[in-house]
């Protein structure tokens, strides 16, 4: 199954969110409360990825 590269993986529980995103040859892992602004976190992660990946 060819589904492409991983952009972000988001796990949600009733109390928390866990976001994993590739960054270069490593991964960024963010652990937040459930009420965190997911859209803002995704924008910041994309910015970090672009800065590190070039």
PDB file of N, CA, C and O in Angstrom:
ATOM      1  N   UNK A   1       0.853  -1.165   0.000  1.00  0.00           N
ATOM      2  CA  UNK A   1       0.000   0.000   0.000  1.00  0.00           C
ATOM      3  C   UNK A   1       0.906   1.238   0.000  1.00  0.00           C
ATOM      4  O   UNK A   1       1.693   1.430   0.927  1.00  0.00           O
ATOM      5  N   UNK A   2       0.797   2.059  -1.019  1.00  0.00           N
ATOM      6  CA  UNK A   2       1.607   3.270  -1.125  1.00  0.00           C
ATOM      7  C   UNK A   2       0.758   4.463  -0.688  1.00  0.00           C
ATOM      8  O   UNK A   2      -0.032   4.988  -1.472  1.00  0.00           O
ATOM      9  N   UNK A   3       0.925   4.889   0.570  1.00  0.00           N
ATOM     10  CA  UNK A   3       0.123   5.999   1.090  1.00  0.00           C
ATOM     11  C   UNK A   3       0.928   7.273   1.280  1.00  0.00           C
ATOM     12  O   UNK A   3       0.390   8.271   1.759  1.00  0.00           O
ATOM     13  N   UNK A   4       2.206   7.262   0.914  1.00  0.00           N
ATOM     14  CA  UNK A   4       3.030   8.466   1.021  1.00  0.00           C
ATOM     15  C   UNK A   4       3.770   8.553   2.336  1.00  0.00           C
ATOM     16  O   UNK A   4       3.743   7.637   3.158  1.00  0.00           O
ATOM     17  N   UNK A   5       4.436   9.690   2.509  1.00  0.00           N
ATOM     18  CA  UNK A   5       5.244   9.922   3.708  1.00  0.00           C
ATOM     19  C   UNK A   5       4.388  10.396   4.878  1.00  0.00           C
ATOM     20  O   UNK A   5       3.326  10.988   4.689  1.00  0.00           O
ATOM     21  N   UNK A   6       4.869  10.127   6.084  1.00  0.00           N
ATOM     22  CA  UNK A   6       4.197  10.579   7.295  1.00  0.00           C
ATOM     23  C   UNK A   6       4.363  12.084   7.443  1.00  0.00           C
ATOM     24  O   UNK A   6       5.486  12.588   7.435  1.00  0.00           O
ATOM     25  N   UNK A   7       3.254  12.807   7.578  1.00  0.00           N
ATOM     26  CA  UNK A   7       3.298  14.249   7.797  1.00  0.00           C
ATOM     27  C   UNK A   7       3.232  14.530   9.293  1.00  0.00           C
ATOM     28  O   UNK A   7       4.111  15.189   9.849  1.00  0.00           O
ATOM     29  N   UNK A   8       2.196  14.032   9.933  1.00  0.00           N
ATOM     30  CA  UNK A   8       2.040  14.151  11.381  1.00  0.00           C
ATOM     31  C   UNK A   8       1.150  13.014  11.854  1.00  0.00           C
ATOM     32  O   UNK A   8       0.246  12.572  11.146  1.00  0.00           O
ATOM     33  N   UNK A   9       1.424  12.554  13.064  1.00  0.00           N
ATOM     34  CA  UNK A   9       0.598  11.537  13.694  1.00  0.00           C
ATOM     35  C   UNK A   9       0.053  12.150  14.972  1.00  0.00           C
ATOM     36  O   UNK A   9       0.818  12.634  15.806  1.00  0.00           O
ATOM     37  N   UNK A  10      -1.273  12.131  15.132  1.00  0.00           N
ATOM     38  CA  UNK A  10      -1.899  12.752  16.296  1.00  0.00           C
ATOM     39  C   UNK A  10      -2.705  11.693  17.048  1.00  0.00           C
ATOM     40  O   UNK A  10      -3.597  11.056  16.488  1.00  0.00           O
ATOM     41  N   UNK A  11      -2.372  11.519  18.321  1.00  0.00           N
ATOM     42  CA  UNK A  11      -3.109  10.613  19.201  1.00  0.00           C
ATOM     43  C   UNK A  11      -3.858  11.467  20.212  1.00  0.00           C
ATOM     44  O   UNK A  11      -3.278  12.365  20.823  1.00  0.00           O
ATOM     45  N   UNK A  12      -5.141  11.190  20.388  1.00  0.00           N
ATOM     46  CA  UNK A  12      -5.947  11.976  21.324  1.00  0.00           C
ATOM     47  C   UNK A  12      -6.601  11.075  22.359  1.00  0.00           C
ATOM     48  O   UNK A  12      -7.108  10.000  22.039  1.00  0.00           O
ATOM     49  N   UNK A  13      -6.579  11.533  23.604  1.00  0.00           N
ATOM     50  CA  UNK A  13      -7.313  10.894  24.692  1.00  0.00           C
ATOM     51  C   UNK A  13      -8.263  11.955  25.245  1.00  0.00           C
ATOM     52  O   UNK A  13      -8.189  13.111  24.827  1.00  0.00           O
ATOM     53  N   UNK A  14      -9.132  11.605  26.150  1.00  0.00           N
ATOM     54  CA  UNK A  14     -10.015  12.627  26.717  1.00  0.00           C
ATOM     55  C   UNK A  14      -9.265  13.756  27.432  1.00  0.00           C
ATOM     56  O   UNK A  14      -9.797  14.859  27.560  1.00  0.00           O
ATOM     57  N   UNK A  15      -8.048  13.500  27.895  1.00  0.00           N
ATOM     58  CA  UNK A  15      -7.328  14.521  28.661  1.00  0.00           C
ATOM     59  C   UNK A  15      -6.066  15.059  27.996  1.00  0.00           C
ATOM     60  O   UNK A  15      -5.551  16.097  28.414  1.00  0.00           O
ATOM     61  N   UNK A  16      -5.554  14.379  26.968  1.00  0.00           N
ATOM     62  CA  UNK A  16      -4.286  14.799  26.369  1.00  0.00           C
ATOM     63  C   UNK A  16      -4.251  14.576  24.863  1.00  0.00           C
ATOM     64  O   UNK A  16      -5.070  13.846  24.304  1.00  0.00           O
ATOM     65  N   UNK A  17      -3.270  15.231  24.213  1.00  0.00           N
ATOM     66  CA  UNK A  17      -2.958  14.997  22.801  1.00  0.00           C
ATOM     67  C   UNK A  17      -1.463  14.758  22.704  1.00  0.00           C
ATOM     68  O   UNK A  17      -0.679  15.347  23.448  1.00  0.00           O
ATOM     69  N   UNK A  18      -1.075  13.883  21.777  1.00  0.00           N
ATOM     70  CA  UNK A  18       0.326  13.569  21.544  1.00  0.00           C
ATOM     71  C   UNK A  18       0.549  13.660  20.047  1.00  0.00           C
ATOM     72  O   UNK A  18      -0.058  12.911  19.280  1.00  0.00           O
ATOM     73  N   UNK A  19       1.414  14.572  19.624  1.00  0.00           N
ATOM     74  CA  UNK A  19       1.666  14.799  18.208  1.00  0.00           C
ATOM     75  C   UNK A  19       3.098  14.381  17.892  1.00  0.00           C
ATOM     76  O   UNK A  19       4.035  14.785  18.581  1.00  0.00           O
ATOM     77  N   UNK A  20       3.261  13.577  16.854  1.00  0.00           N
ATOM     78  CA  UNK A  20       4.577  13.135  16.403  1.00  0.00           C
ATOM     79  C   UNK A  20       4.735  13.594  14.962  1.00  0.00           C
ATOM     80  O   UNK A  20       3.861  13.355  14.129  1.00  0.00           O
ATOM     81  N   UNK A  21       5.862  14.259  14.667  1.00  0.00           N
ATOM     82  CA  UNK A  21       6.110  14.758  13.320  1.00  0.00           C
ATOM     83  C   UNK A  21       7.571  14.552  12.956  1.00  0.00           C
ATOM     84  O   UNK A  21       8.456  14.835  13.764  1.00  0.00           O
ATOM     85  N   UNK A  22       7.837  14.055  11.731  1.00  0.00           N
ATOM     86  CA  UNK A  22       9.226  13.883  11.315  1.00  0.00           C
ATOM     87  C   UNK A  22       9.914  15.235  11.158  1.00  0.00           C
ATOM     88  O   UNK A  22       9.303  16.223  10.752  1.00  0.00           O
ATOM     89  N   UNK A  23      11.194  15.249  11.489  1.00  0.00           N
ATOM     90  CA  UNK A  23      11.980  16.481  11.381  1.00  0.00           C
ATOM     91  C   UNK A  23      13.421  16.078  11.071  1.00  0.00           C
ATOM     92  O   UNK A  23      14.167  15.672  11.962  1.00  0.00           O
ATOM     93  N   UNK A  24      13.803  16.195   9.798  1.00  0.00           N
ATOM     94  CA  UNK A  24      15.114  15.702   9.393  1.00  0.00           C
ATOM     95  C   UNK A  24      15.144  14.195   9.546  1.00  0.00           C
ATOM     96  O   UNK A  24      14.243  13.501   9.075  1.00  0.00           O
ATOM     97  N   UNK A  25      16.175  13.686  10.202  1.00  0.00           N
ATOM     98  CA  UNK A  25      16.248  12.240  10.428  1.00  0.00           C
ATOM     99  C   UNK A  25      15.749  11.852  11.818  1.00  0.00           C
ATOM    100  O   UNK A  25      15.948  10.720  12.259  1.00  0.00           O
ATOM    101  N   UNK A  26      15.099  12.793  12.508  1.00  0.00           N
ATOM    102  CA  UNK A  26      14.538  12.555  13.839  1.00  0.00           C
ATOM    103  C   UNK A  26      13.041  12.829  13.818  1.00  0.00           C
ATOM    104  O   UNK A  26      12.466  13.082  12.760  1.00  0.00           O
ATOM    105  N   UNK A  27      12.409  12.777  14.993  1.00  0.00           N
ATOM    106  CA  UNK A  27      10.987  13.089  15.125  1.00  0.00           C
ATOM    107  C   UNK A  27      10.784  14.085  16.253  1.00  0.00           C
ATOM    108  O   UNK A  27      11.454  14.018  17.284  1.00  0.00           O
ATOM    109  N   UNK A  28       9.851  15.012  16.049  1.00  0.00           N
ATOM    110  CA  UNK A  28       9.427  15.921  17.112  1.00  0.00           C
ATOM    111  C   UNK A  28       8.219  15.290  17.788  1.00  0.00           C
ATOM    112  O   UNK A  28       7.310  14.805  17.113  1.00  0.00           O
ATOM    113  N   UNK A  29       8.203  15.293  19.111  1.00  0.00           N
ATOM    114  CA  UNK A  29       7.087  14.742  19.875  1.00  0.00           C
ATOM    115  C   UNK A  29       6.569  15.822  20.810  1.00  0.00           C
ATOM    116  O   UNK A  29       7.318  16.369  21.620  1.00  0.00           O
ATOM    117  N   UNK A  30       5.285  16.123  20.692  1.00  0.00           N
ATOM    118  CA  UNK A  30       4.658  17.160  21.510  1.00  0.00           C
ATOM    119  C   UNK A  30       3.551  16.506  22.334  1.00  0.00           C
ATOM    120  O   UNK A  30       2.698  15.802  21.793  1.00  0.00           O
ATOM    121  N   UNK A  31       3.571  16.742  23.632  1.00  0.00           N
ATOM    122  CA  UNK A  31       2.553  16.222  24.544  1.00  0.00           C
ATOM    123  C   UNK A  31       1.815  17.415  25.133  1.00  0.00           C
ATOM    124  O   UNK A  31       2.431  18.263  25.779  1.00  0.00           O
ATOM    125  N   UNK A  32       0.494  17.495  24.919  1.00  0.00           N
ATOM    126  CA  UNK A  32      -0.285  18.646  25.369  1.00  0.00           C
ATOM    127  C   UNK A  32      -1.543  18.199  26.108  1.00  0.00           C
ATOM    128  O   UNK A  32      -1.906  17.022  26.119  1.00  0.00           O
ATOM    129  N   UNK A  33      -2.184  19.170  26.716  1.00  0.00           N
ATOM    130  CA  UNK A  33      -3.513  18.922  27.283  1.00  0.00           C
ATOM    131  C   UNK A  33      -4.515  18.840  26.136  1.00  0.00           C
ATOM    132  O   UNK A  33      -4.237  19.305  25.030  1.00  0.00           O
ATOM    133  N   UNK A  34      -5.653  18.263  26.393  1.00  0.00           N
ATOM    134  CA  UNK A  34      -6.667  18.080  25.351  1.00  0.00           C
ATOM    135  C   UNK A  34      -7.212  19.401  24.825  1.00  0.00           C
ATOM    136  O   UNK A  34      -7.670  19.464  23.684  1.00  0.00           O
ATOM    137  N   UNK A  35      -7.173  20.460  25.633  1.00  0.00           N
ATOM    138  CA  UNK A  35      -7.734  21.740  25.195  1.00  0.00           C
ATOM    139  C   UNK A  35      -6.726  22.621  24.449  1.00  0.00           C
ATOM    140  O   UNK A  35      -7.029  23.775  24.145  1.00  0.00           O
ATOM    141  N   UNK A  36      -5.536  22.095  24.153  1.00  0.00           N
ATOM    142  CA  UNK A  36      -4.530  22.865  23.412  1.00  0.00           C
ATOM    143  C   UNK A  36      -5.027  23.139  21.991  1.00  0.00           C
ATOM    144  O   UNK A  36      -5.779  22.346  21.425  1.00  0.00           O
ATOM    145  N   UNK A  37      -4.605  24.258  21.427  1.00  0.00           N
ATOM    146  CA  UNK A  37      -4.994  24.653  20.077  1.00  0.00           C
ATOM    147  C   UNK A  37      -4.212  23.826  19.049  1.00  0.00           C
ATOM    148  O   UNK A  37      -3.079  24.169  18.711  1.00  0.00           O
ATOM    149  N   UNK A  38      -4.807  22.755  18.561  1.00  0.00           N
ATOM    150  CA  UNK A  38      -4.137  21.838  17.652  1.00  0.00           C
ATOM    151  C   UNK A  38      -3.704  22.524  16.355  1.00  0.00           C
ATOM    152  O   UNK A  38      -2.626  22.236  15.837  1.00  0.00           O
ATOM    153  N   UNK A  39      -4.517  23.410  15.835  1.00  0.00           N
ATOM    154  CA  UNK A  39      -4.162  24.123  14.604  1.00  0.00           C
ATOM    155  C   UNK A  39      -2.899  24.944  14.758  1.00  0.00           C
ATOM    156  O   UNK A  39      -2.038  24.931  13.878  1.00  0.00           O
ATOM    157  N   UNK A  40      -2.778  25.655  15.865  1.00  0.00           N
ATOM    158  CA  UNK A  40      -1.586  26.466  16.121  1.00  0.00           C
ATOM    159  C   UNK A  40      -0.353  25.577  16.286  1.00  0.00           C
ATOM    160  O   UNK A  40       0.721  25.905  15.782  1.00  0.00           O
ATOM    161  N   UNK A  41      -0.501  24.472  16.978  1.00  0.00           N
ATOM    162  CA  UNK A  41       0.617  23.541  17.161  1.00  0.00           C
ATOM    163  C   UNK A  41       1.076  22.995  15.810  1.00  0.00           C
ATOM    164  O   UNK A  41       2.277  22.888  15.563  1.00  0.00           O
ATOM    165  N   UNK A  42       0.136  22.650  14.940  1.00  0.00           N
ATOM    166  CA  UNK A  42       0.494  22.122  13.618  1.00  0.00           C
ATOM    167  C   UNK A  42       1.221  23.166  12.781  1.00  0.00           C
ATOM    168  O   UNK A  42       2.162  22.827  12.064  1.00  0.00           O
ATOM    169  N   UNK A  43       0.808  24.421  12.856  1.00  0.00           N
ATOM    170  CA  UNK A  43       1.486  25.496  12.120  1.00  0.00           C
ATOM    171  C   UNK A  43       2.922  25.652  12.614  1.00  0.00           C
ATOM    172  O   UNK A  43       3.844  25.782  11.809  1.00  0.00           O
ATOM    173  N   UNK A  44       3.115  25.641  13.926  1.00  0.00           N
ATOM    174  CA  UNK A  44       4.463  25.773  14.494  1.00  0.00           C
ATOM    175  C   UNK A  44       5.329  24.575  14.104  1.00  0.00           C
ATOM    176  O   UNK A  44       6.499  24.749  13.763  1.00  0.00           O
ATOM    177  N   UNK A  45       4.775  23.373  14.150  1.00  0.00           N
ATOM    178  CA  UNK A  45       5.529  22.185  13.748  1.00  0.00           C
ATOM    179  C   UNK A  45       5.970  22.279  12.289  1.00  0.00           C
ATOM    180  O   UNK A  45       7.114  21.955  11.968  1.00  0.00           O
ATOM    181  N   UNK A  46       5.076  22.717  11.406  1.00  0.00           N
ATOM    182  CA  UNK A  46       5.427  22.877   9.993  1.00  0.00           C
ATOM    183  C   UNK A  46       6.563  23.878   9.832  1.00  0.00           C
ATOM    184  O   UNK A  46       7.473  23.666   9.030  1.00  0.00           O
ATOM    185  N   UNK A  47       6.513  24.959  10.587  1.00  0.00           N
ATOM    186  CA  UNK A  47       7.562  25.977  10.529  1.00  0.00           C
ATOM    187  C   UNK A  47       8.906  25.403  10.974  1.00  0.00           C
ATOM    188  O   UNK A  47       9.931  25.653  10.340  1.00  0.00           O
ATOM    189  N   UNK A  48       8.901  24.643  12.050  1.00  0.00           N
ATOM    190  CA  UNK A  48      10.133  24.015  12.546  1.00  0.00           C
ATOM    191  C   UNK A  48      10.667  23.019  11.518  1.00  0.00           C
ATOM    192  O   UNK A  48      11.871  22.969  11.264  1.00  0.00           O
ATOM    193  N   UNK A  49       9.772  22.228  10.929  1.00  0.00           N
ATOM    194  CA  UNK A  49      10.196  21.251   9.925  1.00  0.00           C
ATOM    195  C   UNK A  49      10.862  21.942   8.734  1.00  0.00           C
ATOM    196  O   UNK A  49      11.906  21.490   8.263  1.00  0.00           O
ATOM    197  N   UNK A  50      10.276  23.022   8.248  1.00  0.00           N
ATOM    198  CA  UNK A  50      10.843  23.750   7.108  1.00  0.00           C
ATOM    199  C   UNK A  50      12.196  24.351   7.461  1.00  0.00           C
ATOM    200  O   UNK A  50      13.117  24.335   6.645  1.00  0.00           O
ATOM    201  N   UNK A  51      12.318  24.878   8.670  1.00  0.00           N
ATOM    202  CA  UNK A  51      13.574  25.491   9.107  1.00  0.00           C
ATOM    203  C   UNK A  51      14.700  24.456   9.187  1.00  0.00           C
ATOM    204  O   UNK A  51      15.825  24.730   8.770  1.00  0.00           O
ATOM    205  N   UNK A  52      14.402  23.286   9.713  1.00  0.00           N
ATOM    206  CA  UNK A  52      15.429  22.258   9.887  1.00  0.00           C
ATOM    207  C   UNK A  52      15.714  21.517   8.577  1.00  0.00           C
ATOM    208  O   UNK A  52      16.869  21.234   8.260  1.00  0.00           O
ATOM    209  N   UNK A  53      14.660  21.206   7.820  1.00  0.00           N
ATOM    210  CA  UNK A  53      14.840  20.449   6.579  1.00  0.00           C
ATOM    211  C   UNK A  53      15.384  21.317   5.440  1.00  0.00           C
ATOM    212  O   UNK A  53      15.912  20.797   4.457  1.00  0.00           O
ATOM    213  N   UNK A  54      15.254  22.625   5.576  1.00  0.00           N
ATOM    214  CA  UNK A  54      15.784  23.521   4.548  1.00  0.00           C
ATOM    215  C   UNK A  54      14.804  23.849   3.543  1.00  0.00           C
ATOM    216  O   UNK A  54      15.101  24.595   2.611  1.00  0.00           O
TER     217      UNK A  54
END
